[in-house]
């Protein structure tokens, strides 16, 4: 199914979007989740880990792990947000949500027949 987009207005200058995209590519290529990144693709993304408050204090062992990104970074075909509430294997987004994002991204690259470019 194809969903048509409609441009309403531009909220970020193209120069700003390019800078932020490069920062997010750098976060993927050099961040703690780089081990899970599919080879040959420029992916823009960022991990997140947040403690969950309970009774007015944050719990060290209760987190929300996330990864948000889009690919291919230069001409995106998809964007995705992965959120895991209280993941059991690790509290960190780089060890839980990011690998899941990359696993789904590999499937989307195949689905959309997006070949590696690097």
Secondary structure in CASP SS format (residue, H / E / C, confidence):
PFRMAT SS
TARGET T0000
AUTHOR 0000-0000-0000
METHOD secondary structure of the structure
MODEL  1
X C 1.00
X C 1.00
X C 1.00
X C 1.00
X C 1.00
X C 1.00
X C 1.00
X C 1.00
X C 1.00
X C 1.00
X C 1.00
X C 1.00
X C 1.00
X H 1.00
X H 1.00
X H 1.00
X H 1.00
X H 1.00
X H 1.00
X H 1.00
X H 1.00
X H 1.00
X H 1.00
X H 1.00
X H 1.00
X H 1.00
X H 1.00
X H 1.00
X H 1.00
X H 1.00
X C 1.00
X C 1.00
X C 1.00
X H 1.00
X H 1.00
X H 1.00
X C 1.00
X C 1.00
X C 1.00
X C 1.00
X C 1.00
X C 1.00
X E 1.00
X E 1.00
X E 1.00
X E 1.00
X E 1.00
X E 1.00
X E 1.00
X E 1.00
X E 1.00
X E 1.00
X E 1.00
X E 1.00
X C 1.00
X C 1.00
X E 1.00
X E 1.00
X E 1.00
X E 1.00
X E 1.00
X E 1.00
X E 1.00
X E 1.00
X E 1.00
X E 1.00
X E 1.00
X E 1.00
X E 1.00
X E 1.00
X E 1.00
X C 1.00
X C 1.00
X C 1.00
X C 1.00
X C 1.00
X C 1.00
X E 1.00
X E 1.00
X E 1.00
X E 1.00
X E 1.00
X E 1.00
X E 1.00
X E 1.00
X C 1.00
X C 1.00
X C 1.00
X C 1.00
X C 1.00
X C 1.00
X C 1.00
X C 1.00
X C 1.00
X C 1.00
X C 1.00
X H 1.00
X H 1.00
X H 1.00
X H 1.00
X H 1.00
X H 1.00
X H 1.00
X H 1.00
X H 1.00
X H 1.00
X H 1.00
X H 1.00
X H 1.00
X H 1.00
X H 1.00
X C 1.00
X C 1.00
X C 1.00
X C 1.00
X C 1.00
X C 1.00
X C 1.00
END
